[in-house]
Amino acid sequence: MKFEKPVKVQWVANFIEAELLGDKEQLATGINEIHKVTPGDISFVDYEKYYNACINSAATIIIINKELPCPAGKTLLLVNDPFSAYVKIVKHFRPFEPATKMISDTARIGEGTQIQPGVFIGNHVTIGDNCLIHPNVTLYDYTVIGNNVTIHAGCVLGADAFYFKRRKDRDVQYDKLLSCGRVIVEDDVEIGACTTIDKGVSGDTIIGRGTKIDNHIHIGHGAVIGKNCLFAAGVGIGGKAIIEDEVILWGQVGVSKDLTIGKGAVVLAQSGVPASLEGGKTYFGSPAGEAKPKMREMAWIKRIPEIWERVNGTTGSTVATDELQELITLEEFAVRKGINQSTAYAWLKQGRLPAEKNIPGSVKILDWNKVKDIDMVKIRHK
């Protein structure tokens, strides 16, 4: 969040009752989380492992709970509780403004835009031209909507970030970090019914141009969604995730916070994404991996009982894991492929055996395409 006008750092220090270290002539131009800061911003840090990252970030003024050497051109504001000091600043510069009517007098609505009954448009909201806002949509304060945007019934844009600090020594343990960011929806976006998009804690949650979002989707605080993305129903995206252009997330995909999904990636339904994914690939599963290997893996997991029964039936006792590489007789493979055993043996030696998914009675654990040496695979001869 940027301030309407620069504020002297000495005023900030006095306001939060901080000891001022470093440059006493700084001007604060805004307040931001560490991953969003720009020069002139105030940020805060209260965990030792993040001290260096915050002090060496683009932030000009850092609220901190430990006295450290102050780099040139920076100002440290030393307090016991940086979290609460930060919240105090947010409350001062972005106080809650109660609504007095369904559409605020401070809202700006473009030409050709249609607002259906029951829509709430908060203070300082901007809506572009030729938009269609369906019944019972809620647009919180400072939300920005571009041109040619459709928002279906029951959507909520701009609710507070889900961001809390836990204090275990109290009966009520969670303190809320107040949100002062925005939701920005670029041109030509469509948002399905009952979707919720939280505003950033201090920066913006952004939905890129041309992106299409289905019903019942949640997008967390500070997420940045690229252009021409497609999200099917039930998708959930964690805070500060970056989804690059042209990404497709099919139904009920869960995306964790603080990660990046690269351009053009496709994540198949009900997958879980706990870490960043490269672009241009198709993913499946939880944790998500490249789809084809993941599906083969799942197919073999389903066959573990059959494999175990067959191995025990063959050996009469429990076997070691490496013995599960006893896959199929060479004779059986040759018959099912319609080739002679000499050819099958040559293929095995050369590492050319293809992955057979549906040979009746076969048992394969390894990926045959990766077999390069006959000694890597045990063949049970009749």
VENPE-V231129 format. One record per backbone hydrogen bond with DSSP energy under -0.5 kcal/mol. NH is the residue of the N-H (numbers start at 1). CO is the residue of the C=O. E is the energy in kcal/mol with one decimal. If there is no record, write none. Layout:
nh-><NH,NH>
co-><CO,CO>
e-><E,E>
This chain:
nh-><3,7,9,12,13,14,15,16,17,17,18,19,21,21,23,26,28,29,30,31,32,36,37,37,41,42,43,45,50,51,54,55,56,57,60,61,62,63,64,64,65,71,74,75,76,77,78,78,79,79,85,86,87,88,89,90,91,92,93,94,98,104,104,107,108,110,110,113,114,116,116,119,120,121,121,122,122,125,126,127,128,128,130,132,133,134,134,136,137,138,139,139,140,140,142,143,144,145,146,148,150,151,152,154,155,156,157,158,159,163,165,167,170,173,175,175,177,178,180,181,182,184,185,186,186,188,189,190,191,192,192,194,195,196,197,198,199,200,200,205,206,206,207,208,208,210,211,212,213,214,216,218,219,220,223,224,225,225,226,228,229,230,231,232,234,234,235,236,237,238,240,241,242,243,243,244,244,246,247,248,249,250,250,252,253,254,255,255,256,258,261,262,262,264,265,266,267,268,268,270,271,272,273,274,277,280,281,283,284,287,288,289,291,294,295,296,297,298,299,300,301,302,303,304,307,308,309,310,311,312,313,314,315,316,323,324,325,326,327,327,333,334,335,336,337,338,338,339,344,345,346,347,348,349,350,351,351,352,353,356,357,360,362,363,368,370,371,376,377,378,379,380,381>
co-><29,28,26,8,9,10,11,12,13,14,13,78,19,76,74,23,7,40,40,1,42,33,33,34,38,30,61,63,47,48,50,51,52,54,41,41,75,43,62,77,45,69,71,60,21,62,19,76,64,77,81,82,83,84,85,86,87,88,89,90,96,102,121,104,125,127,128,110,131,114,133,116,137,102,119,120,139,122,143,108,145,146,111,149,114,132,151,117,134,155,120,137,138,157,123,140,183,126,185,129,189,132,191,135,152,195,138,197,197,161,175,173,167,171,165,173,163,176,201,200,203,205,144,184,207,147,186,211,150,213,214,153,192,217,156,219,159,182,203,182,204,223,184,225,226,187,208,229,190,231,193,235,196,237,220,241,206,223,243,209,226,247,212,249,215,216,232,253,218,255,221,238,259,224,241,242,261,227,244,265,230,248,267,233,250,271,236,253,273,239,242,260,277,245,262,281,248,266,283,251,268,285,254,272,260,263,278,266,289,272,272,284,282,290,291,292,293,294,295,296,297,298,299,301,303,304,305,306,307,308,309,310,311,312,320,321,322,323,325,378,329,330,331,332,333,334,335,334,340,341,342,343,344,345,346,347,348,347,347,354,355,358,359,327,366,367,368,373,374,325,377,378,379>
e-><-2.4,-2.7,-2.3,-1.7,-2.6,-2.3,-2.5,-2.1,-0.5,-0.6,-2.8,-2.2,-0.5,-3.1,-2.2,-0.5,-3.8,-2.7,-1.0,-2.7,-2.9,-1.7,-0.8,-0.6,-2.2,-2.1,-2.4,-2.3,-1.8,-1.5,-2.3,-2.9,-2.4,-1.4,-1.4,-2.2,-2.7,-2.8,-0.5,-2.4,-0.6,-0.6,-1.7,-2.0,-2.9,-2.9,-2.9,-0.6,-2.5,-0.6,-1.9,-2.6,-2.2,-2.1,-1.8,-2.2,-2.6,-1.6,-2.3,-2.6,-0.6,-0.5,-2.6,-1.2,-2.8,-1.7,-0.8,-1.2,-2.8,-0.6,-2.7,-1.2,-2.9,-3.1,-0.5,-0.5,-2.8,-1.1,-2.4,-3.0,-1.0,-1.1,-2.4,-2.3,-2.8,-0.6,-2.8,-0.7,-1.0,-2.8,-2.7,-0.5,-0.6,-2.9,-2.3,-1.6,-2.8,-3.4,-2.0,-2.9,-2.1,-2.5,-2.8,-1.4,-1.3,-2.2,-2.8,-3.2,-0.6,-1.4,-2.9,-3.3,-1.4,-0.8,-3.0,-0.6,-2.2,-0.8,-3.4,-1.7,-1.5,-3.1,-3.0,-0.6,-2.6,-2.5,-0.7,-1.7,-2.6,-1.9,-0.6,-1.8,-1.2,-2.6,-2.4,-2.4,-2.5,-1.2,-0.6,-2.7,-0.6,-2.1,-2.6,-1.4,-0.6,-1.9,-1.6,-2.7,-3.0,-2.0,-2.4,-2.1,-2.2,-2.7,-1.6,-2.5,-3.2,-0.5,-2.6,-2.1,-0.6,-2.3,-2.3,-2.9,-1.1,-0.8,-1.2,-2.4,-2.4,-2.1,-2.1,-1.4,-3.0,-2.9,-0.6,-0.6,-2.5,-2.9,-0.9,-2.5,-2.6,-0.5,-2.6,-1.8,-1.3,-2.5,-3.1,-0.5,-2.8,-1.8,-2.5,-0.6,-2.3,-2.0,-1.7,-2.5,-2.7,-0.5,-3.0,-2.6,-1.2,-1.9,-3.4,-0.7,-2.1,-1.2,-0.5,-3.2,-2.8,-0.5,-2.6,-2.3,-2.6,-2.1,-2.7,-2.1,-2.4,-2.3,-2.2,-2.1,-2.0,-1.9,-0.7,-1.4,-2.9,-3.1,-2.4,-2.5,-2.9,-2.6,-2.3,-1.7,-2.7,-2.4,-1.1,-1.7,-1.4,-1.8,-0.9,-1.2,-2.4,-2.4,-2.4,-2.3,-1.8,-1.0,-0.6,-2.3,-2.1,-2.7,-2.2,-2.7,-2.4,-2.6,-2.3,-0.6,-1.0,-3.0,-0.6,-0.7,-0.6,-0.7,-2.3,-1.0,-0.9,-2.0,-1.5,-2.1,-1.3,-0.6,-0.5,-0.5,-0.8>
